[in-house]
Amino acid sequence: MGSRNWGVYLVTDRKQTGGRDLVGVVAQALAGGVRAIQLREKDLATIEVFRLAERLLALAREAGAALIVNDRVDVAMALGADGVHLTRKSLPPKDARALVGPRMRLGISCHNLADVREAVEGGVDFLVLGPIYETPSKAPYGAPLTPAILRQARDICDLPILAIGGIIATRVPEVIRSGADGVAVISAVLAAPDPAAATRDLLAAVSRSRAIGKPDDKETRETE
């Protein structure tokens, strides 16, 4: 499944599971239909990231999902993961690509339009743009971009865009209308009492929003 069709991209944070085992929560999300997981546990030692990635990769393979490792090109390559997610502190995309080759997907975090332009030039496969809405986990990245910036990003970028930051099911229609191909979430699934149900709700919202289409598309059809 290509990144444009993931719908929901689950970013891990074991501190947001309410004391539940992260692997167990991810397993529930996979049962709910999530097909892309980003392992993002930045405070863990390399061996801890590796062991956790091993467990998540086994679950992902069984579910037909992709495992993307945050930042750690070495861990992704050692395990044969599906990709690496880059940040502003990671290797430059072109250098990361030289290491991982053409098979692995490269994603990147973008926090403004300048980041989006650099991502396009860097040769990544998809980008995660945000925060779109206010959210504590993304506060260090500044004020929310709002859907208006998402629309501008869509105008300058043909790559798959996943919107992140304050994403809940009721906000999905707005971000899809604004140009996102899907949504990236953390607490909306990990902190949910029923991660599988939360995942299904988000995926259903994405599917409905895609079916409706963007306003500009509708206007074009009506005038043809």
C-alpha positions in Angstrom: 0.0 0.0 0.0 1.4 3.4 -1.0 1.8 6.2 1.5 -0.9 8.2 -0.2 -3.4 5.5 0.7 -2.4 4.9 4.3 -5.2 7.1 5.6 -4.0 7.0 9.2 -0.3 7.1 10.2 0.2 6.1 13.8 3.1 7.8 15.6 4.2 6.0 18.8 4.7 7.5 22.2 4.6 5.0 25.0 4.0 7.8 27.6 0.5 8.4 26.1 -0.9 4.9 26.5 -2.2 5.4 30.1 0.2 2.8 31.5 -0.7 0.2 28.9 1.9 -1.8 27.1 2.8 0.1 23.9 3.1 -3.0 21.8 -0.4 -4.2 22.9 -1.9 -0.8 22.1 -0.3 -0.8 18.6 -1.6 -4.3 18.1 -5.1 -3.0 18.8 -4.6 -0.2 16.3 -3.5 -2.7 13.7 -6.6 -4.7 14.4 -8.6 -1.5 13.8 -7.0 -1.1 10.4 -4.0 1.2 10.7 -1.5 0.4 8.0 1.4 2.6 8.9 3.3 2.9 12.2 6.1 5.3 13.0 8.3 4.1 15.8 9.2 7.3 17.6 10.7 6.8 21.1 13.5 9.3 21.1 14.6 8.8 24.7 15.4 5.1 24.4 18.9 3.7 23.9 19.7 2.2 20.6 19.4 -1.4 21.8 16.0 -0.6 23.3 14.8 1.0 20.0 16.0 -2.0 18.2 14.2 -4.5 20.4 11.0 -2.5 20.3 11.3 -2.2 16.5 11.7 -6.0 16.2 8.4 -6.5 18.1 6.5 -3.9 16.1 7.9 -5.1 12.8 6.6 -8.6 13.5 3.1 -7.2 14.2 3.2 -5.0 11.2 4.3 -7.8 8.8 1.4 -10.0 10.1 -1.1 -7.2 9.5 0.3 -6.1 6.1 1.3 -2.8 7.5 4.4 -0.6 7.2 6.9 0.1 10.0 8.7 3.4 9.7 11.5 4.1 12.1 12.0 7.7 13.3 15.4 9.1 12.6 17.4 5.9 13.1 18.6 4.9 9.7 20.8 2.2 11.3 18.0 0.5 13.1 15.7 0.6 10.0 18.4 -0.9 7.8 19.4 -3.6 10.4 15.8 -4.8 10.6 14.8 -4.3 7.1 12.0 -1.9 8.1 9.8 -0.3 5.5 11.2 3.2 5.9 12.8 6.0 7.9 11.1 9.2 9.1 13.5 12.2 9.0 13.4 15.3 11.1 15.3 18.6 11.0 18.0 16.9 13.1 18.3 13.8 11.0 20.6 13.1 8.0 19.7 15.2 5.0 17.2 13.3 2.8 19.7 12.8 -0.1 22.3 11.3 2.2 19.7 9.1 3.9 18.6 7.9 0.5 22.1 7.0 -0.5 22.3 4.7 2.6 18.9 3.1 2.4 18.6 2.8 -1.3 15.4 3.1 -3.4 13.3 0.5 -1.7 12.8 2.1 1.7 10.3 4.9 2.0 11.6 8.2 3.3 9.2 10.5 5.2 10.0 13.9 6.7 8.5 16.3 9.2 7.6 19.7 7.9 6.6 22.7 10.1 6.3 25.5 7.5 6.2 26.0 3.7 10.0 26.4 3.5 10.3 22.9 4.9 7.8 21.6 2.3 9.9 23.1 -0.5 13.1 21.5 0.9 11.3 18.2 1.2 10.3 18.2 -2.4 13.8 19.0 -3.5 15.3 16.4 -1.2 13.6 13.4 -2.8 11.5 12.1 0.0 8.4 9.9 -0.5 6.0 11.6 1.8 5.8 14.4 4.4 4.1 14.9 7.7 3.0 18.6 8.0 2.0 20.3 11.3 1.0 21.1 13.8 -2.3 21.9 12.0 -4.2 22.5 15.2 -3.1 23.3 18.7 -1.7 20.2 20.6 0.6 19.9 23.6 2.8 17.3 21.9 3.7 19.7 19.1 3.9 22.9 21.1 7.7 23.2 20.7 7.2 23.6 16.9 5.3 26.9 17.3 1.8 28.1 16.6 -0.6 25.9 14.7 -0.2 26.2 10.9 -4.0 26.0 10.3 -5.7 24.3 7.3 -4.9 27.5 5.3 -1.2 26.6 5.3 -2.0 23.0 4.5 -3.8 24.3 1.3 -0.8 26.3 0.4 1.5 23.3 0.9 -0.8 21.2 -1.4 -0.4 23.8 -4.1 3.4 23.5 -4.1 3.8 19.8 -3.4 2.6 16.7 -5.2 3.9 14.3 -2.6 1.6 12.6 -0.2 0.9 14.9 2.8 -0.2 13.6 6.2 -1.6 16.3 8.5 -0.5 16.1 12.2 -1.3 18.0 15.4 -4.6 18.0 17.2 -6.1 15.6 14.8 -9.4 14.0 15.9 -12.1 12.4 13.8 -14.3 15.5 13.6 -11.4 17.5 12.2 -10.5 15.0 9.5 -13.0 16.4 6.8 -11.4 19.8 7.1 -7.8 18.6 6.6 -8.7 16.3 3.7 -10.6 19.2 2.0 -7.5 21.3 2.5 -5.3 18.9 0.7 -4.1 16.2 3.1 -4.0 12.7 1.8 -4.3 11.3 5.3 -3.7 12.1 9.0 -0.9 11.3 11.4 -2.0 10.8 15.0 -0.6 10.1 18.5 -3.0 10.5 21.4 -6.1 10.1 19.3 -5.3 6.4 19.1 -2.8 5.7 21.8 -4.7 7.4 24.6 -8.1 6.1 23.5 -9.9 3.6 25.7 -10.4 1.4 22.7 -7.5 2.0 20.2 -9.1 -0.3 17.6 -12.4 1.6 17.6 -10.6 5.0 17.5 -8.6 3.8 14.5 -11.7 2.7 12.7 -13.4 6.0 13.4 -10.5 7.9 11.9 -10.2 5.7 8.9 -13.9 6.0 8.3 -13.7 9.8 8.5 -10.8 9.8 6.0 -12.8 7.5 3.6 -15.9 9.7 3.8 -14.0 12.9 3.3 -12.2 11.5 0.3 -15.5 10.3 -1.2 -16.9 13.8 -0.9 -13.9 15.3 -2.6 -12.4 18.8 -2.4 -14.7 21.9 -3.0 -12.6 22.9 -6.0 -13.0 19.4 -7.6 -16.8 19.7 -7.2 -16.9 23.1 -8.8 -14.8 21.8 -11.7 -17.2 18.9 -12.2 -20.3 21.2 -12.1 -18.9 23.5 -14.7 -17.8 20.8 -17.2 
